[in-house]
């Protein structure tokens, strides 16, 4: 079963594509550009359509999704955590 998808192997977050992701679950992800799989353990519950962090990120780091800069980290994020508006903000403001 695929739990999350990402386009580029360099993405730092991926989109959860199933319901019911709970802390402690080992998640399987599909890297679309390379047609290969990767894994991460969820450390928090993550709703469908939200992002899971694929690596540890510090405040100020750039968040990469779909191979593009999608914002900056405003609160440290560990691999497997829910990555959303509470710890990522746009760089526009």
N, C-alpha and C positions, 0 to 999 in steps of 0.2 A: 504494500500500500504506500502511496505517495502522500506525505503530510504537508509538504511545502514545495514551492517552486522558486527558482531564481534563473535569471537569464544568463548571467556571466559569472564565471568562477571567482572573479574578484569582488562580487557583491558582498557587502557586510551584513545585509539583512535579506530575508526571503519572505514571501507571502504564504501564510498558512491557508491551505485549500480544503481542509476538512473541519468538521465540528468535533468538539470534545477533546481538544488537546489539553492535557492536564500536566501539572508539575510532576516530573519524574519519568515521563514517557520518553522513550528513544524515538526520535522522529527521522523519517527517511525523506530526503529531498532530491528533486531532479534538477540538475544543471542543464538547462535547455540548449545553450550554445554548444555544449560539448557532449550532449546526450549521455551523461553519466550521473551516477548517484552520489550523494553525500549524506552525512548523518550529524545530528546534534541532539543532546538531551535537553528537553524543556525543563527549565527551572521554575517556571510560573505557568499558570493556566493562560492560554492564548486563544482569543476568539478567532473564528474563521474570518479571513480577509485582513487580519492584522499581521504585523511583521514579527518574526523571530530573529534575534541577533545570532549571527553565525560565528562571531568572534568577539572578544573583549574590546570595548571601545571606551576611551577616556573623554572627559569634557573637552570640547573643541574639535574632536575628530570629525572628519567628513563621513557621512553615511552614504553608502553607495547601494543603489537599487536599480535594477535593469541596466547596469553599466554606467549609470549617471549619478552625479551629485544630487542628492535629494534633501540635504540639510546638514545640520551639525548636532552633535551630542551636547546636551545641556545638563545631564546627570549621568554618571558612569553606568555603562551597560555591560553586563557579562554575557558571554556566549550562552544561548538558551533562554535568555530573558525576553519578555514582551517588549518590543521596541515600538513606541507610539508617541503621541503628543506629550506625554508626561516626561519623556527623556530625549526627544528629538524636536528641534524647531527649524523653521526655514532660515536661510541666511539672508533673506530679503530685508528683514527688520532687525 
